[in-house]
């Protein structure tokens, strides 16, 4: 597997708190979108061999590939998109969930989405894609419990 920069914080709750704090610095949504784009650029690229239909996340308008690796004790996710903003959304989700136990993933609601106002500022297709991403992460955790 490829190295992952996650987790950045010791727990999913602390990751969500850090996301809320970071987004509070920005006054408007154009700045927040730019920050999302910048975060997406920090995602490590996936090996070409993983960019296949087998690893494609369906439900997203953009191309998104995601691979899960690990067991109930630690589950890592590797993902990327061909869309800059979607890659930023992936970064946030992986920051909260990747590198955590299946039990912590299962117990953690994605509160940061509403807390930072993201839910109100996503297009319906991006919102559907984010729902598909979070659903995939939860499904992988459930399979390992």
Secondary structure, 3 states (H helix, E strand, C coil): CCCCCCCCCCCHHHHHHHHHHHHHCCCCHHHHHHHHHHHHCCCCCCCHHHCCHHHECCCCCCCEEEEEEECCCCEEEEEEECCHHHHHHHHHHHHHHCCECHHHHHHCCCHHHHHCCHHHHCCHHHHHHHHHHHHHHHHHHHHHC
